[in-house]
Amino acid sequence: MDKMTMKDIAIRDKVLVRVDFNVPMEGNKITDTTRIERVLPTIRYLLEKNCRLILMSHLGRPKGKVVPGMSLAPVAKKLEELLGQKVIMASDCIGPEVKNLVGNLKPGEILLLENLRFHPEEEKNDQGFASQLAALGDIFIQDAFGTVHRAHSSTVGICKFLPSAAGFLLEKEIKFLGDVLKNPERPFLAILGGAKVSGKIAVIDNLLNKVDSLLIGGAMAYTFLEAQGIKVGKSLVEKDKVDLARNILKKAKEKNVVFLLPTDHVIVEEISETAESKLSQGIEIPDQWMGVDIGPGTISRYKTVIRQSRTIVWNGPMGVFEDKRFAAGTMEIAQEIGKVTQDGVLSIVGGGDSVAAVEKAGVTEKLSHISTGGGASLEFLEGKELPGIAALQEKE
């Protein structure tokens, strides 16, 4: 990694850390604390250095307005529980009151700033806003991988005003994703699922230059099947992407990439609580039916390829896995990846739905790495330069 890390930079008195506390909430209750837990090693390391620690994050999409339901106050309470020490909560992220709180902060204490996106300037990468944030610290640590694909004031603008470096979580993300794309142990397998081809075109295009095999699941598979002239009934197909899917299949063939699509399906006439499901008789889906999961034959074929691989990247579920009736494909793929990882295979899972799937399957601890950034990990796999990483200082 050619960017400064926390071990490379001189840790000074006031350390401003961009974290990703954009956690799922139901009312005032946090339903998943993963993103908070992942940044604890960085926080603890800085506290050991006796810094005054100022944390900043966004939560949700308040669109530049103060939305009480998107306050970070519940996060401050959860962080207190996890750390076993007081976390001071600011009522804003800039302004005289925040300056006073920082001024009164003692070494080893933590201040959490209020939601950055309550200010419209944050998402505009406004330099004035960035300078006000920067004035609160002596150095800047970026540890919010989930936001580094956004050129915002707290990810890019701030780096113009302070010495900057990557935190432990960001360093780990760059190492895993970067090393895998540069020099994977082969055979290298990518598994892509989810609803739409359009969201993953650039990822597929980039991965075709790197992987040995590509497995496709989820609704995006039906666009590829239709591109081959296979009947998919009422399944979700992006009609305007069929030609593009055809070109991707052609490119895979030219590059000798094994490109696998489902050969049987779990199908329903409609997605509802009372819907009867059945297995398709083969690769084709009858006219009034739609695919909602990969079938047992496909699961078996996909597992064989997983067992033959040495590096695996997975992004996106194999079906409508939120409904347990249609979750078998996703769960079995997750469990198989967990098994082979125990035998020394490198496995990386990214994307909110995939992360939720491995948690449901109970294999989270078995995998090599679970990425905390859905959009960021996808753009990394596309081969894009992520602005929040590019803005950090280079190693000397």
C-alpha positions, 0 to 999 in steps of 0.5 A: 500500500503506497498511502500513509497509514497510522503507523507511518504518521506522527500521531498528534494531540487532536486526531480527527477520524472519519468513521462509517457509523451509517448503521441500520436503525429501527427507530432509535435502535441500532439493528446491526453494530458491525460497522461500529465494531470494525473501527474499534481497533483504530479507536483503541490504538489512538486512545492508547496514544493518549490523543484527544479523539474526534470522530465524524460520520454521516447517517442515512440521507438527510439531504442537507437538513437536520432530521432528528431521526438520523441523529448519531446520538444512539451510536454514541451510546452504543460506542460507550457500551462497546468501549466501556468509556464515556463518549461525548456527543456534539449537537453539530459538527461545526460551529462555536459549541463544537470548538468549545467541546474540542477545547475542553476535551482531555487526552484519552477522551472521545467526542462524536460529532453530529451527522455530517450530512445535516449540512448540504456542504458535506456532499458538495465537497465544499472547501469552506466546510472542509476547512471548518472540520479540519480546524478541529484536529491536528491530523486526519485519519480516514477509516470509513471505507464505505464512503471513500468512493464519494468525493465529500468534504469529510473524505476528500476536501479535508485532506487539503488542510491536514496531514492524512493517513489510513486507519486500520480498517481502510488499510485492511480493505485496500490490502485484501481487495488490492492484492486480490486484483493484482496477484490472486492465487489461482484458480480465481473465482468471482460470484456475482448476484443481485437484481440488475446487470446494469449495476455490475456491468463495469465490475464484470467487464473488469473481472473478465480480465482477471478471473478464471471463472465467473458464477452468476446468480440472482435476477441478473442471471435472467438477462444473460439467459434471455441473451442466449435465447432461453425462455425465462417466463416473467422473470426480471429481465433488463430488456435494454441490457440484453445486447450488452449481456450478449457482448459480455458472454462473447468476451468471456468466451474469447478470454476463456473465462468459465461463465456459469449461469443457472441451469435450473430454478426455484420458480413462483407465479408471483412473489407473495406470502401465499405463493406456491413455489416449485422447481423448473424442469430444466433451464427454461421457465414457463411463461407465467412463472418467474425465477426467485432462486437457483435450483439444486442442480445449479447449487451443485455445479456452483459448489464444485467450482467453489471447491476447485478455486483458491481465491473467491470474491462474492458480491450479491445474493443468488435469489430473493434470500430475504424470504427464507423459502427462496434463500437456499441457493444463497445460504448454501453458497455462503456455507460452501465458501465458509468451508473452503476458506477453512482449507486455505482458500482466500475469500472476500465478501462485499455488498450489504446483501452478501454480508447479511447472507453470510451472517444468516448462514453463520459463516462470518467468522470463517471467511478471510475478509468481509468488506464494510463498503458495498458501493466502495467495494464494487467500484474497487472491483471495477478498477476505479480510483476511489477519491477518498483513498487517492486524497490521502498522503503518499508514503515517503 
